[in-house]
Amino acid sequence: MNDQARRPARPHRRPKKDPVRILAFEALRAVDERDAYANLVLPPLLRKAREKGREKGGIDARDAALATELVYGTLRRQGTYDAIIAACIDRPLREVDPPVLDVLGLGAHQLLGTRIPPHAAVSASVELARVVLGDGRAKFVNAVLRRIAAHDFDEWLEKVAPPYEDDPEDHLAVVHAHPRWVVSALWDALGGGRAGIEDLLEADNERPEVTLVARPGRATTEELLAAAGPEALPGRWSPYAVRLAEGGEPGALDPVREGRAGVQDEGSQLVALALANAPLDGPDARWLDGCAGPGGKAALLGALAAQRGAALLASEKQPHRARLVERALAGNPGPYQVITADGTRPPWREGSFDRVLVDVPCSGLGALRRRPEARWRRRPEDIAGFAPLQRELLRQALRAARVGGVVGYATCSPHPAETRAVVDDVLKRSDVTAEWIDARPLLGDVPGLGDGPDVQLWPHLHGTDAMYLALLRRTA
């Protein structure tokens, strides 16, 4: 009998269950399988895991921060990591099962996008693969990640990104992890040379600050700053904004829990403030938010309207989003009403309102910092798909305003086909007439707002989502 035959078989070792990486994997699977958004999927997963306690396989605050980084980092850099993974396998990427790609993406991010030591990143990812994929596919994961670990991030970019001189848009798409068509659309909207578009794309890949709004008459920024602690900062542009320190939990703050303050990007606040501050002749008693869900702008408008004795009607087509609007407006001191209605077939009479806002459904290309998966989910044809709805909502908003009333058209997208093109087209074809209002002076000290009269905000220039605003006054 030879030595091989006498050697006892190695006992099977159970894979170690890592609750942080299992949670991150579950979040990525939900994003892929259910077209869910990470910012909606991740919080309940984290809450459930933290409630378990460490001794029962739960996680603590530090673990939650790591899980969040793994999920968002993997989603933001997905296109780049896919190009690197594709260079390390001998078959088309489309032939790799999606759950395997999720584990590989998590491993690639740990190797190339974090300070986790390479041996630990590979080991933890292989253990995760053993738990969620099985031993056979874990061997494949191990082999691929070891190839990835042979080079750092910059070296991989040299290998997988075409030279900028040969194909600028494809180079930027791979280096900054955006689909090529998105790079092209953002570049068209931004204009200028290489530096500006690279700054914008890189800003999309940074973790955005959590910004709060103190709802006027219900909370103050001073109160919010005191509640948030010494590391919180005032907003850059909005007088009602407070920026939380990294890792701050807005839901734990009394003003937020009581509905007197909320989480709202500063760009969104500026849109509502500009509409509210636009000069108006005649009565200022009835305001309309025609696309009110999920309620951030409606809550700010409602608070501002209450200070002037005006009433707000908040309309939202989707019932579940209308419920969110009701929650956001609960406790508003002034008169308001929330209804479930389709803004393209409005139940109100023409000429009923002094101020009207329509923040229309759009591609969401202006909020890629917050919803990184949207860049991979959207397609160029989606832009055209939104166009009829955006035009009809603006057309009906103009009809809803009285002569002399003000209409704000807003969208969280800088894509030219969703911004100025919509407004220009509606003004040419509408059965009511309107004139432009220069929105720039109504945004206070915000710099870099271009030639006007409309306004485009940018993450890399203003630290906000890429909100667009056009203000119009109905003239007949």
N, C-alpha and C positions, 0 to 999 in steps of 0.2 A: 504493500500500500504506500503510495507516495505522500509527500507532505501536504499537497493540495487536498487530497482526500481526507487526511486526518484533521485538517483545520476546521474547527466548528464554524457553522454558518453565522454570519454577523446578524445579530438580532435586529429586527425592523424597528427603527426609531420613529416615533410619532413626531410630526412637524410641530414646531412651537407656534402657538397662536399669538400673534402680535395684534392687540386690539386696535392700535392706531392705524396700521397699514390695512387691516381688514376693513375698517370703517372707510378709509380713503378709497379702497377698491369698490366697496358697495356704493359709494357716492358716484364714482365714475360709471359704474354699470347702470345706475338709475338715469344718469345724464344720457347715456348711449341708448338704452333700451326704451325709455319712456319719453325721450325728448324733454326731460326735466331740466330745470336750471339749478346749477350748483348752489346759488344763494337761497333757493327754496328747499333743496334736498338736504343740504349739510346741517343747518341748525337743529332740526329734530333728531338727526342721527347723533350729533354731538351731545344734545341734551339727554337723550336716552342712555348714552354711554357714560356720561358723567354721573347720572343718577345711580348707576350700578355700584359705583365705588371701586377703588383699586383692587381690593381683595376679591372681587367677583368678576374680574375681567373688564372693569370700567376704565375710565381715563381721568386725568386731572387737567388743570388749566394748561400746563405745559404741553401735555399730549395733544390737547385740542388745538393748540397753536400749530403743532407739527402737522396734524391731520389736515388742517385748513391750508397750510402751505403746500402740502403734497397734492391736494385736489386742485387748487387754483393754479399752482405752478405747472402741473402736468397739462391742464386744459389750455393755459395761455400759450405754452410752447409746443403744443401738440404737433403742429405742422413741421417744426424743426426736428423734433424728436422722431417723427415718422420718417423723415428723410434720412436721419442717422441710422435708425433701425433697419430701414430698407437697404442701406449699404452694408449691413452686417448679416444679411440672410440671403439664401440662394433661391428664393422664390418671390413672386410679386407680393407686395404688402397686403393686397386685397385677399390673398389666400390664407392669411393668418387669422385665426378666430379672434373676434373682438375682445373676449375676456383675456386672451393671451396678450393682445396689444395693450390692454389697460395695465396689466402687470409690468410689461416691458416699458411702457410710458412712465409709470411710477418709478421704476428702477432707473431709467434714463435721467429723470429729473433729479433723483437723489445723487446720481453720479456727476451730473453736469450743471445742476442748478442750485445745489445746496452745499453746505460744508460738512456733510456726513462723510466720514472716511470711505474710500472706495471699497475696501474689503467688507465694511459693515453694510454699505448700500447693496452690494451684490448678495451677501449672505441673507440679509433681511428680505430681499426681494425673492430669492429662491425659496426661502421658508414660506413666504406668502403664497408663492406658486404651488408649493406642495399642499398647502391647506385648501386653496380655492380651485386649483386646476388638476392636482394629482402629480405623482412622481414622474410620470413619463414626460409631461409637458414642462415640468420644473427643470428637467435636464436641458431642454431647448432654451428656456429662459436663462439658465446659468451660462450656457455657451454664448448667447447673444450679448448678455451684459458684460461678460469678460472681454469680448471684442470692443464693446463701447468703452470700457474702462481703460483701454490702451491709449486713449487720446483725451485731452481736455476739450472743453466746449469750443474754444477758438480754433483749435486744430481741426475739429470736426467741421466747423463752418468753412474752413479753407477747402475741405474735401468735397462737401455736398452742395455748397452754394455756387452758382455760376458767377463768374467775374462781373462786377458792376458795369464795366465797360462793354461787355457783350450783351447783357440783358438786365438793365437797371431794375425793372419791376420784379423779375423773377429773383434776382439777387436779394432785394429787400424783402420779398415774400418769405424766402427761406431763412434769412438772418433774423428777421423780426417776427416770424411766425404769424403771418397774415396770409390769407388766400390772395393770389395774384390780382384777382378782380377787385378785391377790397383795397389793396395798395393803389391800384390805378384810380379807383373812384375817390379815395381820400386825397390823392395827389392832385387830381383835377380840382377838387373843392378847395384845397389849401393854396394851390399855386406855388410858385417859387421853385427853388432848387433842391438839391439833395439834403441839405442840413435840416430844413424844416420838416420834410416828410419823415426823416429818420427820427427826429425828436418826437414827432407825433406818434409814430409806431412804437417807439420805446415807452412813451407815456402810457400807451394802451396796455403795456406789459407790466406796469408797476401796480402795486397794491394801492387802491384809492383810500384816502382818508375817510373816516366816518364823520359826516357833517350833520349837525343837529340844527333845528330851527326853533327859536323861541317864538311861539305864536303870540302876536301883539295883543296886549290887554289881558293875557293869561299867564305869561311868563316873561322874564327879561333875560337878556344875554348875561347880565351880571349874576343872576340867580343860577343860570345854567352853567356858567363857568365855575361858580362855587361848588355846585353839585358834582361836576365832572372832575374836580381836583386840580392841583397846581400845574399839571402838564397840559391841560386843555388850553386852546388858543381861540381868540376871536376869529370870525370869518375874515376872508380877504376882502370881500366885496359887499356882501349883504349885511345890513345892520342887525339882522336877526340871527346870524349864523354863529355857530361855535364848532370848532374842530376838535375832535377827541384825540387823545394820545393813542398810539398804537396799542391794540389789545383792550381798549376800553369797551365796556358793555353798556350800550345806551339803554337797554331795557331795565337795567338796575337802577337808573336814576329816577328819583321821585317825579320831576316834571314830565319825563317821558312816560312813565308808568301811569301817571294821572291824565295824560292826553293834553297837557298844557304845552308840551313841546313834542317834537317828532324827529325822525331821521329824514333828512331831505338834502340832496345835493345842492350846492350853492348856485349852480346854473339854473336849476329848477326854481329856486327861490327868486332869482333875478327876473325870470320870465313873469312870474306872478306879480312881482313888485312893479315891473315896467308897465304892465297892463293897468294896475291899480293907480299908478301915478301919471298916466297919460292925460294931457289936458282935455277938459270936457266942458262944453257949453251946455247949459240947461240942467235938467234933473240928473241926479246920480243916485238913484234909489234901487235899481234892480240890476243884479249881476247874474251872469250865466257861466257856468263851467260845463261845456257841452260834451266833454270826454273826460269825466272826472276821476275814473279809477286809476290807481288805487287810492287816491285821496290826498296826496301831499299838497298839491297846488290848491285843491279845494279848501283844505283846512287853513292854509295861509290866506287865501282870498276871503274866506268866511270871517276870519279874525279881523282883517283889514276893513271889510265891509261893515262889520259890527261897530267899529270905531266911528264910522260915518253915518250910522243909522240906515245903512243899505241892507237889502235882503239878498241872499245868494240862493240860486237854484242850481243844484249839482245833479247833472244827468249822466248816467252810465248805462250802456247797453247790456253788459253782462251782469246777471244777478249777483254772482259771487263777488265781483268787483264793486258793485253797488253797496254790498254789505261792508266792504272795507272802507268805502267812502263814509258810510254812516258812522263807523267806528272812529274814523279820523275826525269827523265833525262833532262827535258827541261832546256836549258841554260847551259848545260855542255860544258865547253870550248873546249874539245877535240872531235875528230871524233867518232861518235857512230851511231848505227842503231838499231831500234826496229822492230822486225818482229813477226808475229803471225804464229807459227809453232809448230809441235809436235816433241818433242825431241827424241821420239822413232822411228820416221821416218824423220830424219833431212834432210833439203834441202842443207846443206853444204857438201863439199867434205871431205873425210877422211884425217886426218893429217893437217887440215887447221889452227889450233890454237896453240899458245904457252902456254896459261893458260885457263883452263876450270873449271867452277864451276857448279855443279848441286845440288841445294838445293831441294831435292825431296819431293813430296807429302807424307804425313805420318799421323800417328794417332794424332799428336799434343800433346802427353802426356808431352812434355817438356814445354808447355806454359799454363799449367792449372791455373797459377796465373792470366793470362790475359783473358783466356776463360774458366771460371769455369764450364760452362754448358757442355763443351766437355767431362768431366769425366763421366757424366751421359748418354751422348749420344753415346759414343763409346761402342763397344762390342769386346770381344776377337777375334772373327772371322774377324774383320776389319783389324787386323794386317796382317793376311794371305792374305787378299784381296789386300793390298798395295804391297806385296812382288814382284809379277811379274813386275809391273811398275817400282819399285825402281831398280831392277836388270837391266832391259833393259835401263833405263836412264843412269845408270853408265856404262853399256857396250858401249853405243853409245858415252858417254863422253870420254871414253878411245880411241875410234876410232877417235873422233874429234881432239884429241891432236896429235901434231907431235911427232915423236920419240925424246925423251929428254924433251918433254913438261910436264907440271904439271896439274894434275886433282884433284879437291877438291870435295869430296862427303860429303854433309852436310844434316842434318835432325834435326828438332826440336822435337826429341823424344829420350829418353834414353833406350827404349825397346831393348833388345839384338837382337831381330829378325829384327829390322829395322836399326841396326847400324853395328857392326862388322860382323855379320852373312851374311849380304848382300855383304860386301866388300870381305870377304873370298870366298864366293861362286862365285862371278864374276871373281875373280882372278884365280880360279881353272878352270873355264869353258870358259873364254874369248878367242877369236881368236887373241887378241893382248896380249903382256906381259907387266907387270908393276911391279915396286918395291915400297915398302913403303918408305915414307919420314917421319921422326920424326917431328910431328907437334908441340910438346911441346915448343921447343926453339923459335918458331915463334909467340908465344902468350905472349912474354915479361916476365913480372914478375908474371904472374898468378900462384898461388900455387895450390897444390893438384890435379895435372893432371895425377896422376897414373903412370903406367909403360910404357905407350906409345905403339907403335908409334902414335896411334890415340888419340883423346882428347874427353873427356866427361865433359862438364860444368854442374854445379848444382846450383839451386836457393839458397840452404842453405849454400853452401860453397863459391860461387862466386857472388851471388846477380844477376845472369843472368837467362835467360831461360835455360832449360836443352838442349843446343845445342850439337850436336855431329859433329866431323870433322875427316875425314880421308884424308890424302894427298898422292897421288900416282904419280910416274914418269913413263911415258911410255918408255919402253926400246926396244921394237921391234914391 
